[in-house]
Amino acid sequence: SVFSSSERAHQVLRIRKRANSFLKELRHSSLERECIEEICDFEEAKEIFQNVDDT
């Protein structure tokens, strides 16, 4: 087995959400929030710039 216990295996899959993460869905994308505070990917950057050329 890769993990010593099932509890340890579940710790890998646990997602820690920020206290205000539900508000993030209500606000428009922000370059600072998406790509400076957190690591962003191409899709998140594309949401901010609204087109592929600017991204």
mmCIF entry with sequence, helices, sheets and N, C-alpha, C, O atoms, coordinates in Angstrom:
data_MODEL
# 
_entry.id   MODEL 
# 
_entity.id                         1 
_entity.type                       polymer 
_entity.pdbx_number_of_molecules   1 
# 
_entity_poly.entity_id                      1 
_entity_poly.type                           'polypeptide(L)' 
_entity_poly.nstd_linkage                   no 
_entity_poly.nstd_monomer                   no 
_entity_poly.pdbx_seq_one_letter_code       SVFSSSERAHQVLRIRKRANSFLKELRHSSLERECIEEICDFEEAKEIFQNVDDT 
_entity_poly.pdbx_seq_one_letter_code_can   SVFSSSERAHQVLRIRKRANSFLKELRHSSLERECIEEICDFEEAKEIFQNVDDT 
_entity_poly.pdbx_strand_id                 A 
# 
loop_
_entity_poly_seq.entity_id 
_entity_poly_seq.num 
_entity_poly_seq.mon_id 
_entity_poly_seq.hetero 
1 1  SER n 
1 2  VAL n 
1 3  PHE n 
1 4  SER n 
1 5  SER n 
1 6  SER n 
1 7  GLU n 
1 8  ARG n 
1 9  ALA n 
1 10 HIS n 
1 11 GLN n 
1 12 VAL n 
1 13 LEU n 
1 14 ARG n 
1 15 ILE n 
1 16 ARG n 
1 17 LYS n 
1 18 ARG n 
1 19 ALA n 
1 20 ASN n 
1 21 SER n 
1 22 PHE n 
1 23 LEU n 
1 24 LYS n 
1 25 GLU n 
1 26 LEU n 
1 27 ARG n 
1 28 HIS n 
1 29 SER n 
1 30 SER n 
1 31 LEU n 
1 32 GLU n 
1 33 ARG n 
1 34 GLU n 
1 35 CYS n 
1 36 ILE n 
1 37 GLU n 
1 38 GLU n 
1 39 ILE n 
1 40 CYS n 
1 41 ASP n 
1 42 PHE n 
1 43 GLU n 
1 44 GLU n 
1 45 ALA n 
1 46 LYS n 
1 47 GLU n 
1 48 ILE n 
1 49 PHE n 
1 50 GLN n 
1 51 ASN n 
1 52 VAL n 
1 53 ASP n 
1 54 ASP n 
1 55 THR n 
# 
_struct_asym.id          A 
_struct_asym.entity_id   1 
# 
loop_
_struct_conf.conf_type_id 
_struct_conf.id 
_struct_conf.pdbx_PDB_helix_id 
_struct_conf.beg_label_comp_id 
_struct_conf.beg_label_asym_id 
_struct_conf.beg_label_seq_id 
_struct_conf.pdbx_beg_PDB_ins_code 
_struct_conf.end_label_comp_id 
_struct_conf.end_label_asym_id 
_struct_conf.end_label_seq_id 
_struct_conf.pdbx_end_PDB_ins_code 
_struct_conf.beg_auth_comp_id 
_struct_conf.beg_auth_asym_id 
_struct_conf.beg_auth_seq_id 
_struct_conf.end_auth_comp_id 
_struct_conf.end_auth_asym_id 
_struct_conf.end_auth_seq_id 
_struct_conf.pdbx_PDB_helix_class 
_struct_conf.details 
_struct_conf.pdbx_PDB_helix_length 
HELX_P HELX_P1 AA1 SER A 6  ? LEU A 13 ? SER A 6  LEU A 13 1 ? 8 
HELX_P HELX_P2 AA2 SER A 21 ? LYS A 24 ? SER A 21 LYS A 24 1 ? 4 
HELX_P HELX_P3 AA3 LEU A 31 ? LEU A 31 ? LEU A 31 LEU A 31 1 ? 1 
HELX_P HELX_P4 AA4 GLU A 32 ? ILE A 36 ? GLU A 32 ILE A 36 3 ? 5 
HELX_P HELX_P5 AA5 PHE A 42 ? PHE A 49 ? PHE A 42 PHE A 49 1 ? 8 
# 
_struct_conf_type.id          HELX_P 
_struct_conf_type.criteria    ? 
_struct_conf_type.reference   ? 
# 
loop_
_atom_site.group_PDB 
_atom_site.id 
_atom_site.type_symbol 
_atom_site.label_atom_id 
_atom_site.label_alt_id 
_atom_site.label_comp_id 
_atom_site.label_asym_id 
_atom_site.label_entity_id 
_atom_site.label_seq_id 
_atom_site.pdbx_PDB_ins_code 
_atom_site.Cartn_x 
_atom_site.Cartn_y 
_atom_site.Cartn_z 
_atom_site.occupancy 
_atom_site.B_iso_or_equiv 
_atom_site.pdbx_formal_charge 
_atom_site.auth_seq_id 
_atom_site.auth_comp_id 
_atom_site.auth_asym_id 
_atom_site.auth_atom_id 
_atom_site.pdbx_PDB_model_num 
ATOM 1   N N  . SER A 1 1  ? 0.834   -1.187 0.000   1.00 0.00 ? 1  SER A N  1 
ATOM 2   C CA . SER A 1 1  ? 0.000   0.000  0.000   1.00 0.00 ? 1  SER A CA 1 
ATOM 3   C C  . SER A 1 1  ? 0.881   1.254  0.000   1.00 0.00 ? 1  SER A C  1 
ATOM 4   O O  . SER A 1 1  ? 1.942   1.281  0.624   1.00 0.00 ? 1  SER A O  1 
ATOM 5   N N  . VAL A 1 2  ? 0.437   2.255  -0.687  1.00 0.00 ? 2  VAL A N  1 
ATOM 6   C CA . VAL A 1 2  ? 1.177   3.511  -0.757  1.00 0.00 ? 2  VAL A CA 1 
ATOM 7   C C  . VAL A 1 2  ? 1.088   4.268  0.562   1.00 0.00 ? 2  VAL A C  1 
ATOM 8   O O  . VAL A 1 2  ? 2.065   4.876  0.999   1.00 0.00 ? 2  VAL A O  1 
ATOM 9   N N  . PHE A 1 3  ? -0.085  4.231  1.198   1.00 0.00 ? 3  PHE A N  1 
ATOM 10  C CA . PHE A 1 3  ? -0.299  4.938  2.457   1.00 0.00 ? 3  PHE A CA 1 
ATOM 11  C C  . PHE A 1 3  ? -0.338  3.959  3.613   1.00 0.00 ? 3  PHE A C  1 
ATOM 12  O O  . PHE A 1 3  ? -0.736  2.805  3.452   1.00 0.00 ? 3  PHE A O  1 
ATOM 13  N N  . SER A 1 4  ? 0.077   4.425  4.779   1.00 0.00 ? 4  SER A N  1 
ATOM 14  C CA . SER A 1 4  ? 0.102   3.559  5.951   1.00 0.00 ? 4  SER A CA 1 
ATOM 15  C C  . SER A 1 4  ? -1.288  3.317  6.524   1.00 0.00 ? 4  SER A C  1 
ATOM 16  O O  . SER A 1 4  ? -1.506  2.320  7.212   1.00 0.00 ? 4  SER A O  1 
ATOM 17  N N  . SER A 1 5  ? -2.224  4.209  6.253   1.00 0.00 ? 5  SER A N  1 
ATOM 18  C CA . SER A 1 5  ? -3.588  4.022  6.744   1.00 0.00 ? 5  SER A CA 1 
ATOM 19  C C  . SER A 1 5  ? -4.565  4.748  5.823   1.00 0.00 ? 5  SER A C  1 
ATOM 20  O O  . SER A 1 5  ? -4.171  5.613  5.041   1.00 0.00 ? 5  SER A O  1 
ATOM 21  N N  . SER A 1 6  ? -5.826  4.390  5.925   1.00 0.00 ? 6  SER A N  1 
ATOM 22  C CA . SER A 1 6  ? -6.821  5.071  5.095   1.00 0.00 ? 6  SER A CA 1 
ATOM 23  C C  . SER A 1 6  ? -6.979  6.524  5.535   1.00 0.00 ? 6  SER A C  1 
ATOM 24  O O  . SER A 1 6  ? -7.286  7.390  4.716   1.00 0.00 ? 6  SER A O  1 
ATOM 25  N N  . GLU A 1 7  ? -6.774  6.795  6.814   1.00 0.00 ? 7  GLU A N  1 
ATOM 26  C CA . GLU A 1 7  ? -6.858  8.180  7.303   1.00 0.00 ? 7  GLU A CA 1 
ATOM 27  C C  . GLU A 1 7  ? -5.788  9.043  6.624   1.00 0.00 ? 7  GLU A C  1 
ATOM 28  O O  . GLU A 1 7  ? -6.062  10.169 6.210   1.00 0.00 ? 7  GLU A O  1 
ATOM 29  N N  . ARG A 1 8  ? -4.603  8.520  6.519   1.00 0.00 ? 8  ARG A N  1 
ATOM 30  C CA . ARG A 1 8  ? -3.503  9.244  5.864   1.00 0.00 ? 8  ARG A CA 1 
ATOM 31  C C  . ARG A 1 8  ? -3.816  9.456  4.381   1.00 0.00 ? 8  ARG A C  1 
ATOM 32  O O  . ARG A 1 8  ? -3.525  10.518 3.832   1.00 0.00 ? 8  ARG A O  1 
ATOM 33  N N  . ALA A 1 9  ? -4.393  8.476  3.751   1.00 0.00 ? 9  ALA A N  1 
ATOM 34  C CA . ALA A 1 9  ? -4.763  8.598  2.340   1.00 0.00 ? 9  ALA A CA 1 
ATOM 35  C C  . ALA A 1 9  ? -5.800  9.699  2.140   1.00 0.00 ? 9  ALA A C  1 
ATOM 36  O O  . ALA A 1 9  ? -5.717  10.450 1.168   1.00 0.00 ? 9  ALA A O  1 
ATOM 37  N N  . HIS A 1 10 ? -6.758  9.805  3.027   1.00 0.00 ? 10 HIS A N  1 
ATOM 38  C CA . HIS A 1 10 ? -7.789  10.832 2.908   1.00 0.00 ? 10 HIS A CA 1 
ATOM 39  C C  . HIS A 1 10 ? -7.241  12.234 3.148   1.00 0.00 ? 10 HIS A C  1 
ATOM 40  O O  . HIS A 1 10 ? -7.804  13.205 2.642   1.00 0.00 ? 10 HIS A O  1 
ATOM 41  N N  . GLN A 1 11 ? -6.165  12.360 3.903   1.00 0.00 ? 11 GLN A N  1 
ATOM 42  C CA . GLN A 1 11 ? -5.559  13.673 4.128   1.00 0.00 ? 11 GLN A CA 1 
ATOM 43  C C  . GLN A 1 11 ? -5.021  14.256 2.831   1.00 0.00 ? 11 GLN A C  1 
ATOM 44  O O  . GLN A 1 11 ? -5.022  15.474 2.652   1.00 0.00 ? 11 GLN A O  1 
ATOM 45  N N  . VAL A 1 12 ? -4.572  13.420 1.946   1.00 0.00 ? 12 VAL A N  1 
ATOM 46  C CA . VAL A 1 12 ? -4.060  13.880 0.661   1.00 0.00 ? 12 VAL A CA 1 
ATOM 47  C C  . VAL A 1 12 ? -5.185  14.492 -0.165  1.00 0.00 ? 12 VAL A C  1 
ATOM 48  O O  . VAL A 1 12 ? -4.967  15.469 -0.881  1.00 0.00 ? 12 VAL A O  1 
ATOM 49  N N  . LEU A 1 13 ? -6.366  13.936 -0.072  1.00 0.00 ? 13 LEU A N  1 
ATOM 50  C CA . LEU A 1 13 ? -7.492  14.376 -0.883  1.00 0.00 ? 13 LEU A CA 1 
ATOM 51  C C  . LEU A 1 13 ? -8.267  15.540 -0.284  1.00 0.00 ? 13 LEU A C  1 
ATOM 52  O O  . LEU A 1 13 ? -9.110  16.128 -0.962  1.00 0.00 ? 13 LEU A O  1 
ATOM 53  N N  . ARG A 1 14 ? -8.006  15.879 0.949   1.00 0.00 ? 14 ARG A N  1 
ATOM 54  C CA . ARG A 1 14 ? -8.739  16.941 1.621   1.00 0.00 ? 14 ARG A CA 1 
ATOM 55  C C  . ARG A 1 14 ? -8.448  18.290 0.974   1.00 0.00 ? 14 ARG A C  1 
ATOM 56  O O  . ARG A 1 14 ? -7.294  18.618 0.702   1.00 0.00 ? 14 ARG A O  1 
ATOM 57  N N  . ILE A 1 15 ? -9.487  19.060 0.731   1.00 0.00 ? 15 ILE A N  1 
ATOM 58  C CA . ILE A 1 15 ? -9.340  20.388 0.149   1.00 0.00 ? 15 ILE A CA 1 
ATOM 59  C C  . ILE A 1 15 ? -9.620  21.410 1.241   1.00 0.00 ? 15 ILE A C  1 
ATOM 60  O O  . ILE A 1 15 ? -10.672 21.383 1.881   1.00 0.00 ? 15 ILE A O  1 
ATOM 61  N N  . ARG A 1 16 ? -8.682  22.294 1.440   1.00 0.00 ? 16 ARG A N  1 
ATOM 62  C CA . ARG A 1 16 ? -8.862  23.336 2.447   1.00 0.00 ? 16 ARG A CA 1 
ATOM 63  C C  . ARG A 1 16 ? -9.376  24.590 1.754   1.00 0.00 ? 16 ARG A C  1 
ATOM 64  O O  . ARG A 1 16 ? -8.718  25.137 0.868   1.00 0.00 ? 16 ARG A O  1 
ATOM 65  N N  . LYS A 1 17 ? -10.557 25.041 2.165   1.00 0.00 ? 17 LYS A N  1 
ATOM 66  C CA . LYS A 1 17 ? -11.148 26.231 1.567   1.00 0.00 ? 17 LYS A CA 1 
ATOM 67  C C  . LYS A 1 17 ? -10.916 27.423 2.481   1.00 0.00 ? 17 LYS A C  1 
ATOM 68  O O  . LYS A 1 17 ? -10.851 27.290 3.703   1.00 0.00 ? 17 LYS A O  1 
ATOM 69  N N  . ARG A 1 18 ? -10.794 28.574 1.869   1.00 0.00 ? 18 ARG A N  1 
ATOM 70  C CA . ARG A 1 18 ? -10.660 29.793 2.639   1.00 0.00 ? 18 ARG A CA 1 
ATOM 71  C C  . ARG A 1 18 ? -12.016 30.147 3.229   1.00 0.00 ? 18 ARG A C  1 
ATOM 72  O O  . ARG A 1 18 ? -13.053 29.709 2.731   1.00 0.00 ? 18 ARG A O  1 
ATOM 73  N N  . ALA A 1 19 ? -12.002 30.935 4.282   1.00 0.00 ? 19 ALA A N  1 
ATOM 74  C CA . ALA A 1 19 ? -13.237 31.321 4.955   1.00 0.00 ? 19 ALA A CA 1 
ATOM 75  C C  . ALA A 1 19 ? -14.176 32.083 4.024   1.00 0.00 ? 19 ALA A C  1 
ATOM 76  O O  . ALA A 1 19 ? -15.395 31.978 4.161   1.00 0.00 ? 19 ALA A O  1 
ATOM 77  N N  . ASN A 1 20 ? -13.633 32.838 3.092   1.00 0.00 ? 20 ASN A N  1 
ATOM 78  C CA . ASN A 1 20 ? -14.469 33.635 2.194   1.00 0.00 ? 20 ASN A CA 1 
ATOM 79  C C  . ASN A 1 20 ? -14.568 33.050 0.790   1.00 0.00 ? 20 ASN A C  1 
ATOM 80  O O  . ASN A 1 20 ? -14.910 33.768 -0.150  1.00 0.00 ? 20 ASN A O  1 
ATOM 81  N N  . SER A 1 21 ? -14.279 31.777 0.629   1.00 0.00 ? 21 SER A N  1 
ATOM 82  C CA . SER A 1 21 ? -14.249 31.182 -0.710  1.00 0.00 ? 21 SER A CA 1 
ATOM 83  C C  . SER A 1 21 ? -15.606 31.224 -1.412  1.00 0.00 ? 21 SER A C  1 
ATOM 84  O O  . SER A 1 21 ? -15.656 31.277 -2.641  1.00 0.00 ? 21 SER A O  1 
ATOM 85  N N  . PHE A 1 22 ? -16.700 31.201 -0.661  1.00 0.00 ? 22 PHE A N  1 
ATOM 86  C CA . PHE A 1 22 ? -18.013 31.245 -1.300  1.00 0.00 ? 22 PHE A CA 1 
ATOM 87  C C  . PHE A 1 22 ? -18.260 32.607 -1.951  1.00 0.00 ? 22 PHE A C  1 
ATOM 88  O O  . PHE A 1 22 ? -19.008 32.693 -2.925  1.00 0.00 ? 22 PHE A O  1 
ATOM 89  N N  . LEU A 1 23 ? -17.643 33.676 -1.429  1.00 0.00 ? 23 LEU A N  1 
ATOM 90  C CA . LEU A 1 23 ? -17.800 35.007 -2.020  1.00 0.00 ? 23 LEU A CA 1 
ATOM 91  C C  . LEU A 1 23 ? -17.069 35.128 -3.348  1.00 0.00 ? 23 LEU A C  1 
ATOM 92  O O  . LEU A 1 23 ? -17.451 35.930 -4.200  1.00 0.00 ? 23 LEU A O  1 
ATOM 93  N N  . LYS A 1 24 ? -16.030 34.342 -3.524  1.00 0.00 ? 24 LYS A N  1 
ATOM 94  C CA . LYS A 1 24 ? -15.235 34.391 -4.751  1.00 0.00 ? 24 LYS A CA 1 
ATOM 95  C C  . LYS A 1 24 ? -16.101 34.108 -5.972  1.00 0.00 ? 24 LYS A C  1 
ATOM 96  O O  . LYS A 1 24 ? -15.888 34.694 -7.034  1.00 0.00 ? 24 LYS A O  1 
ATOM 97  N N  . GLU A 1 25 ? -17.064 33.224 -5.831  1.00 0.00 ? 25 GLU A N  1 
ATOM 98  C CA . GLU A 1 25 ? -17.929 32.862 -6.953  1.00 0.00 ? 25 GLU A CA 1 
ATOM 99  C C  . GLU A 1 25 ? -18.854 34.007 -7.346  1.00 0.00 ? 25 GLU A C  1 
ATOM 100 O O  . GLU A 1 25 ? -19.348 34.037 -8.473  1.00 0.00 ? 25 GLU A O  1 
ATOM 101 N N  . LEU A 1 26 ? -19.097 34.951 -6.438  1.00 0.00 ? 26 LEU A N  1 
ATOM 102 C CA . LEU A 1 26 ? -20.016 36.048 -6.716  1.00 0.00 ? 26 LEU A CA 1 
ATOM 103 C C  . LEU A 1 26 ? -19.331 37.248 -7.358  1.00 0.00 ? 26 LEU A C  1 
ATOM 104 O O  . LEU A 1 26 ? -20.001 38.086 -7.962  1.00 0.00 ? 26 LEU A O  1 
ATOM 105 N N  . ARG A 1 27 ? -18.022 37.344 -7.241  1.00 0.00 ? 27 ARG A N  1 
ATOM 106 C CA . ARG A 1 27 ? -17.283 38.497 -7.754  1.00 0.00 ? 27 ARG A CA 1 
ATOM 107 C C  . ARG A 1 27 ? -16.658 38.182 -9.106  1.00 0.00 ? 27 ARG A C  1 
ATOM 108 O O  . ARG A 1 27 ? -16.420 37.021 -9.439  1.00 0.00 ? 27 ARG A O  1 
ATOM 109 N N  . HIS A 1 28 ? -16.395 39.238 -9.884  1.00 0.00 ? 28 HIS A N  1 
ATOM 110 C CA . HIS A 1 28 ? -15.695 39.062 -11.156 1.00 0.00 ? 28 HIS A CA 1 
ATOM 111 C C  . HIS A 1 28 ? -14.258 38.660 -10.879 1.00 0.00 ? 28 HIS A C  1 
ATOM 112 O O  . HIS A 1 28 ? -13.723 38.916 -9.800  1.00 0.00 ? 28 HIS A O  1 
ATOM 113 N N  . SER A 1 29 ? -13.651 38.038 -11.852 1.00 0.00 ? 29 SER A N  1 
ATOM 114 C CA . SER A 1 29 ? -12.258 37.619 -11.714 1.00 0.00 ? 29 SER A CA 1 
ATOM 115 C C  . SER A 1 29 ? -11.357 38.833 -11.559 1.00 0.00 ? 29 SER A C  1 
ATOM 116 O O  . SER A 1 29 ? -11.593 39.884 -12.155 1.00 0.00 ? 29 SER A O  1 
ATOM 117 N N  . SER A 1 30 ? -10.335 38.670 -10.756 1.00 0.00 ? 30 SER A N  1 
ATOM 118 C CA . SER A 1 30 ? -9.365  39.725 -10.520 1.00 0.00 ? 30 SER A CA 1 
ATOM 119 C C  . SER A 1 30 ? -7.980  39.139 -10.740 1.00 0.00 ? 30 SER A C  1 
ATOM 120 O O  . SER A 1 30 ? -7.664  38.063 -10.232 1.00 0.00 ? 30 SER A O  1 
ATOM 121 N N  . LEU A 1 31 ? -7.155  39.851 -11.499 1.00 0.00 ? 31 LEU A N  1 
ATOM 122 C CA . LEU A 1 31 ? -5.803  39.372 -11.765 1.00 0.00 ? 31 LEU A CA 1 
ATOM 123 C C  . LEU A 1 31 ? -5.044  39.176 -10.462 1.00 0.00 ? 31 LEU A C  1 
ATOM 124 O O  . LEU A 1 31 ? -4.361  38.167 -10.286 1.00 0.00 ? 31 LEU A O  1 
ATOM 125 N N  . GLU A 1 32 ? -5.159  40.132 -9.551  1.00 0.00 ? 32 GLU A N  1 
ATOM 126 C CA . GLU A 1 32 ? -4.441  40.024 -8.277  1.00 0.00 ? 32 GLU A CA 1 
ATOM 127 C C  . GLU A 1 32 ? -4.902  38.805 -7.491  1.00 0.00 ? 32 GLU A C  1 
ATOM 128 O O  . GLU A 1 32 ? -4.079  38.044 -6.984  1.00 0.00 ? 32 GLU A O  1 
ATOM 129 N N  . ARG A 1 33 ? -6.218  38.617 -7.389  1.00 0.00 ? 33 ARG A N  1 
ATOM 130 C CA . ARG A 1 33 ? -6.747  37.505 -6.600  1.00 0.00 ? 33 ARG A CA 1 
ATOM 131 C C  . ARG A 1 33 ? -6.436  36.163 -7.251  1.00 0.00 ? 33 ARG A C  1 
ATOM 132 O O  . ARG A 1 33 ? -6.060  35.212 -6.566  1.00 0.00 ? 33 ARG A O  1 
ATOM 133 N N  . GLU A 1 34 ? -6.589  36.082 -8.558  1.00 0.00 ? 34 GLU A N  1 
ATOM 134 C CA . GLU A 1 34 ? -6.432  34.803 -9.241  1.00 0.00 ? 34 GLU A CA 1 
ATOM 135 C C  . GLU A 1 34 ? -4.979  34.397 -9.454  1.00 0.00 ? 34 GLU A C  1 
ATOM 136 O O  . GLU A 1 34 ? -4.652  33.215 -9.355  1.00 0.00 ? 34 GLU A O  1 
ATOM 137 N N  . CYS A 1 35 ? -4.101  35.358 -9.746  1.00 0.00 ? 35 CYS A N  1 
ATOM 138 C CA . CYS A 1 35 ? -2.761  34.988 -10.200 1.00 0.00 ? 35 CYS A CA 1 
ATOM 139 C C  . CYS A 1 35 ? -1.625  35.490 -9.319  1.00 0.00 ? 35 CYS A C  1 
ATOM 140 O O  . CYS A 1 35 ? -0.475  35.110 -9.540  1.00 0.00 ? 35 CYS A O  1 
ATOM 141 N N  . ILE A 1 36 ? -1.903  36.319 -8.343  1.00 0.00 ? 36 ILE A N  1 
ATOM 142 C CA . ILE A 1 36 ? -0.844  36.779 -7.453  1.00 0.00 ? 36 ILE A CA 1 
ATOM 143 C C  . ILE A 1 36 ? -1.015  36.151 -6.077  1.00 0.00 ? 36 ILE A C  1 
ATOM 144 O O  . ILE A 1 36 ? -0.051  35.637 -5.509  1.00 0.00 ? 36 ILE A O  1 
ATOM 145 N N  . GLU A 1 37 ? -2.235  36.187 -5.530  1.00 0.00 ? 37 GLU A N  1 
ATOM 146 C CA . GLU A 1 37 ? -2.477  35.566 -4.229  1.00 0.00 ? 37 GLU A CA 1 
ATOM 147 C C  . GLU A 1 37 ? -2.394  34.049 -4.321  1.00 0.00 ? 37 GLU A C  1 
ATOM 148 O O  . GLU A 1 37 ? -1.976  33.385 -3.373  1.00 0.00 ? 37 GLU A O  1 
ATOM 149 N N  . GLU A 1 38 ? -2.791  33.507 -5.461  1.00 0.00 ? 38 GLU A N  1 
ATOM 150 C CA . GLU A 1 38 ? -2.801  32.063 -5.672  1.00 0.00 ? 38 GLU A CA 1 
ATOM 151 C C  . GLU A 1 38 ? -2.067  31.762 -6.978  1.00 0.00 ? 38 GLU A C  1 
ATOM 152 O O  . GLU A 1 38 ? -1.820  32.665 -7.776  1.00 0.00 ? 38 GLU A O  1 
ATOM 153 N N  . ILE A 1 39 ? -1.730  30.524 -7.187  1.00 0.00 ? 39 ILE A N  1 
ATOM 154 C CA . ILE A 1 39 ? -1.144  30.122 -8.463  1.00 0.00 ? 39 ILE A CA 1 
ATOM 155 C C  . ILE A 1 39 ? -2.285  29.962 -9.458  1.00 0.00 ? 39 ILE A C  1 
ATOM 156 O O  . ILE A 1 39 ? -3.247  29.239 -9.195  1.00 0.00 ? 39 ILE A O  1 
ATOM 157 N N  . CYS A 1 40 ? -2.179  30.638 -10.601 1.00 0.00 ? 40 CYS A N  1 
ATOM 158 C CA . CYS A 1 40 ? -3.268  30.537 -11.576 1.00 0.00 ? 40 CYS A CA 1 
ATOM 159 C C  . CYS A 1 40 ? -2.829  29.706 -12.777 1.00 0.00 ? 40 CYS A C  1 
ATOM 160 O O  . CYS A 1 40 ? -1.639  29.532 -13.039 1.00 0.00 ? 40 CYS A O  1 
ATOM 161 N N  . ASP A 1 41 ? -3.810  29.208 -13.484 1.00 0.00 ? 41 ASP A N  1 
ATOM 162 C CA . ASP A 1 41 ? -3.521  28.471 -14.700 1.00 0.00 ? 41 ASP A CA 1 
ATOM 163 C C  . ASP A 1 41 ? -4.045  29.277 -15.898 1.00 0.00 ? 41 ASP A C  1 
ATOM 164 O O  . ASP A 1 41 ? -4.617  30.353 -15.724 1.00 0.00 ? 41 ASP A O  1 
ATOM 165 N N  . PHE A 1 42 ? -3.849  28.759 -17.087 1.00 0.00 ? 42 PHE A N  1 
ATOM 166 C CA . PHE A 1 42 ? -4.235  29.469 -18.307 1.00 0.00 ? 42 PHE A CA 1 
ATOM 167 C C  . PHE A 1 42 ? -5.726  29.788 -18.330 1.00 0.00 ? 42 PHE A C  1 
ATOM 168 O O  . PHE A 1 42 ? -6.116  30.885 -18.729 1.00 0.00 ? 42 PHE A O  1 
ATOM 169 N N  . GLU A 1 43 ? -6.556  28.849 -17.911 1.00 0.00 ? 43 GLU A N  1 
ATOM 170 C CA . GLU A 1 43 ? -8.007  29.060 -17.943 1.00 0.00 ? 43 GLU A CA 1 
ATOM 171 C C  . GLU A 1 43 ? -8.425  30.209 -17.028 1.00 0.00 ? 43 GLU A C  1 
ATOM 172 O O  . GLU A 1 43 ? -9.283  31.009 -17.401 1.00 0.00 ? 43 GLU A O  1 
ATOM 173 N N  . GLU A 1 44 ? -7.834  30.304 -15.839 1.00 0.00 ? 44 GLU A N  1 
ATOM 174 C CA . GLU A 1 44 ? -8.169  31.396 -14.926 1.00 0.00 ? 44 GLU A CA 1 
ATOM 175 C C  . GLU A 1 44 ? -7.715  32.735 -15.498 1.00 0.00 ? 44 GLU A C  1 
ATOM 176 O O  . GLU A 1 44 ? -8.433  33.730 -15.400 1.00 0.00 ? 44 GLU A O  1 
ATOM 177 N N  . ALA A 1 45 ? -6.525  32.760 -16.094 1.00 0.00 ? 45 ALA A N  1 
ATOM 178 C CA . ALA A 1 45 ? -6.031  33.991 -16.707 1.00 0.00 ? 45 ALA A CA 1 
ATOM 179 C C  . ALA A 1 45 ? -6.916  34.397 -17.884 1.00 0.00 ? 45 ALA A C  1 
ATOM 180 O O  . ALA A 1 45 ? -7.175  35.584 -18.085 1.00 0.00 ? 45 ALA A O  1 
ATOM 181 N N  . LYS A 1 46 ? -7.378  33.424 -18.657 1.00 0.00 ? 46 LYS A N  1 
ATOM 182 C CA . LYS A 1 46 ? -8.248  33.713 -19.801 1.00 0.00 ? 46 LYS A CA 1 
ATOM 183 C C  . LYS A 1 46 ? -9.568  34.333 -19.344 1.00 0.00 ? 46 LYS A C  1 
ATOM 184 O O  . LYS A 1 46 ? -10.119 35.189 -20.036 1.00 0.00 ? 46 LYS A O  1 
ATOM 185 N N  . GLU A 1 47 ? -10.079 33.910 -18.189 1.00 0.00 ? 47 GLU A N  1 
ATOM 186 C CA . GLU A 1 47 ? -11.306 34.498 -17.644 1.00 0.00 ? 47 GLU A CA 1 
ATOM 187 C C  . GLU A 1 47 ? -11.107 35.978 -17.347 1.00 0.00 ? 47 GLU A C  1 
ATOM 188 O O  . GLU A 1 47 ? -12.024 36.778 -17.534 1.00 0.00 ? 47 GLU A O  1 
ATOM 189 N N  . ILE A 1 48 ? -9.932  36.341 -16.891 1.00 0.00 ? 48 ILE A N  1 
ATOM 190 C CA . ILE A 1 48 ? -9.653  37.732 -16.539 1.00 0.00 ? 48 ILE A CA 1 
ATOM 191 C C  . ILE A 1 48 ? -9.527  38.597 -17.787 1.00 0.00 ? 48 ILE A C  1 
ATOM 192 O O  . ILE A 1 48 ? -10.143 39.659 -17.874 1.00 0.00 ? 48 ILE A O  1 
ATOM 193 N N  . PHE A 1 49 ? -8.725  38.142 -18.758 1.00 0.00 ? 49 PHE A N  1 
ATOM 194 C CA . PHE A 1 49 ? -8.450  38.952 -19.940 1.00 0.00 ? 49 PHE A CA 1 
ATOM 195 C C  . PHE A 1 49 ? -9.523  38.834 -21.017 1.00 0.00 ? 49 PHE A C  1 
ATOM 196 O O  . PHE A 1 49 ? -9.568  39.657 -21.931 1.00 0.00 ? 49 PHE A O  1 
ATOM 197 N N  . GLN A 1 50 ? -10.370 37.842 -20.928 1.00 0.00 ? 50 GLN A N  1 
ATOM 198 C CA . GLN A 1 50 ? -11.516 37.650 -21.827 1.00 0.00 ? 50 GLN A CA 1 
ATOM 199 C C  . GLN A 1 50 ? -11.149 37.279 -23.261 1.00 0.00 ? 50 GLN A C  1 
ATOM 200 O O  . GLN A 1 50 ? -12.045 37.135 -24.093 1.00 0.00 ? 50 GLN A O  1 
ATOM 201 N N  . ASN A 1 51 ? -9.862  37.118 -23.581 1.00 0.00 ? 51 ASN A N  1 
ATOM 202 C CA . ASN A 1 51 ? -9.497  36.617 -24.906 1.00 0.00 ? 51 ASN A CA 1 
ATOM 203 C C  . ASN A 1 51 ? -8.108  35.989 -24.859 1.00 0.00 ? 51 ASN A C  1 
ATOM 204 O O  . ASN A 1 51 ? -7.307  36.277 -23.969 1.00 0.00 ? 51 ASN A O  1 
ATOM 205 N N  . VAL A 1 52 ? -7.844  35.142 -25.820 1.00 0.00 ? 52 VAL A N  1 
ATOM 206 C CA . VAL A 1 52 ? -6.611  34.354 -25.825 1.00 0.00 ? 52 VAL A CA 1 
ATOM 207 C C  . VAL A 1 52 ? -5.388  35.217 -26.130 1.00 0.00 ? 52 VAL A C  1 
ATOM 208 O O  . VAL A 1 52 ? -4.322  34.984 -25.559 1.00 0.00 ? 52 VAL A O  1 
ATOM 209 N N  . ASP A 1 53 ? -5.514  36.207 -27.014 1.00 0.00 ? 53 ASP A N  1 
ATOM 210 C CA . ASP A 1 53 ? -4.363  37.035 -27.386 1.00 0.00 ? 53 ASP A CA 1 
ATOM 211 C C  . ASP A 1 53 ? -3.796  37.796 -26.190 1.00 0.00 ? 53 ASP A C  1 
ATOM 212 O O  . ASP A 1 53 ? -2.579  37.833 -26.007 1.00 0.00 ? 53 ASP A O  1 
ATOM 213 N N  . ASP A 1 54 ? -4.658  38.404 -25.376 1.00 0.00 ? 54 ASP A N  1 
ATOM 214 C CA . ASP A 1 54 ? -4.188  39.146 -24.200 1.00 0.00 ? 54 ASP A CA 1 
ATOM 215 C C  . ASP A 1 54 ? -3.658  38.219 -23.122 1.00 0.00 ? 54 ASP A C  1 
ATOM 216 O O  . ASP A 1 54 ? -2.779  38.600 -22.349 1.00 0.00 ? 54 ASP A O  1 
ATOM 217 N N  . THR A 1 55 ? -4.185  37.002 -23.065 1.00 0.00 ? 55 THR A N  1 
ATOM 218 C CA . THR A 1 55 ? -3.757  36.051 -22.050 1.00 0.00 ? 55 THR A CA 1 
ATOM 219 C C  . THR A 1 55 ? -2.338  35.634 -22.321 1.00 0.00 ? 55 THR A C  1 
ATOM 220 O O  . THR A 1 55 ? -1.777  34.830 -21.577 1.00 0.00 ? 55 THR A O  1 
# 
